[in-house]
Amino acid sequence: MKSEPTTELFHLALPADWILAQGQGEYRVSTRGVTLEEQGFIHLSFKHQWPATRQRFYADVTTPLLLLTIDPTGLDVRPEPGNPGSEELFPHLYGPLPLTAVTRIERLDPPHA
């Protein structure tokens, strides 16, 4: 069942992964070092969640990251628990991310740059 949240969603991306997506016509990275095919979905965040996701999974990255802002209209996004037994829901995108769904790209410098 498709869910069409009315709010913007977010995804942290490594610049190299975003450049690769430009050539492929779609973005297929679930999370750092894990593809859509390996995970089964792409990890996204609600606005209030991406800073903690950055701290938890990208704290050791010493190069800039990209914060992709996504319009979820028409995408198969499902809010699901982030971890088994967790009550906090995170949006998961089932399928590749069309480049046209990315409405803004913000460069995030490393915290201690």
C-alpha positions in Angstrom: 0.0 0.0 0.0 1.4 3.4 -1.0 1.5 6.0 1.7 1.8 9.7 0.6 3.1 11.8 3.4 2.5 15.5 3.0 5.7 16.5 4.6 9.3 16.7 3.2 11.6 13.8 4.0 15.4 13.8 4.2 18.3 11.5 3.3 22.0 11.9 4.1 24.1 11.1 1.0 27.8 10.8 0.3 28.6 13.1 -2.7 30.1 10.2 -4.7 26.8 8.3 -4.4 24.8 11.3 -5.5 27.2 11.8 -8.5 26.7 8.1 -9.5 22.9 8.6 -9.3 23.1 11.5 -11.8 24.6 9.0 -14.3 22.1 6.3 -13.5 19.0 8.5 -13.4 18.0 7.4 -10.0 19.4 7.1 -6.5 19.8 3.5 -5.1 21.7 3.8 -1.8 19.9 2.8 1.3 22.4 4.1 3.8 26.1 4.5 4.0 27.7 1.5 2.3 24.4 -0.4 1.8 22.5 -0.4 -1.5 18.7 -0.5 -2.0 19.1 -4.1 -3.3 20.9 -5.2 -0.1 18.5 -3.5 2.3 15.2 -3.7 0.4 14.4 0.0 1.0 16.1 3.4 1.3 16.4 4.9 4.8 14.9 8.3 5.1 14.2 10.7 8.0 11.6 13.1 9.1 12.9 16.6 9.7 13.5 16.2 13.4 15.4 12.9 12.9 18.2 13.6 10.4 20.6 15.4 12.8 20.6 12.4 15.2 21.0 10.0 12.2 24.0 12.0 11.1 25.5 11.9 14.5 24.9 8.2 14.9 25.9 6.9 11.5 28.1 9.6 9.9 30.0 11.1 12.9 33.3 9.8 11.6 32.9 11.2 8.1 35.5 13.9 7.6 34.3 15.1 4.2 31.1 17.0 3.4 27.8 15.2 3.2 24.7 16.1 1.2 21.3 16.5 2.8 18.7 15.6 0.2 15.2 17.1 0.7 12.6 14.8 -0.8 9.0 15.3 -1.9 7.4 12.0 -1.2 4.4 12.5 -3.4 3.8 9.3 -5.4 6.6 7.4 -3.7 6.1 4.2 -1.8 7.1 5.5 1.6 6.2 3.5 4.7 6.8 4.8 8.3 8.3 1.8 10.1 10.3 1.1 13.4 13.9 2.1 13.0 15.0 -1.0 15.0 13.2 -4.1 16.1 11.4 -3.3 19.3 11.7 0.5 18.8 8.6 2.6 18.9 10.2 5.5 16.9 9.1 5.4 13.3 11.3 6.3 10.3 10.2 6.6 6.7 11.4 3.9 4.4 11.3 4.2 0.6 10.5 1.0 -1.2 12.1 1.4 -4.6 14.7 3.8 -6.1 14.6 7.5 -5.4 13.8 9.4 -8.6 16.1 12.4 -9.0 13.0 14.5 -9.7 11.7 13.9 -6.2 14.8 15.6 -4.7 13.7 19.2 -4.2 16.8 20.6 -2.5 20.4 19.6 -1.8 22.3 21.1 1.1 26.0 20.6 1.6 26.8 19.7 5.2 30.4 20.3 6.2 31.9 18.0 8.9 31.1 19.2 12.4 34.8 20.0 13.2 35.9 21.3 9.8 
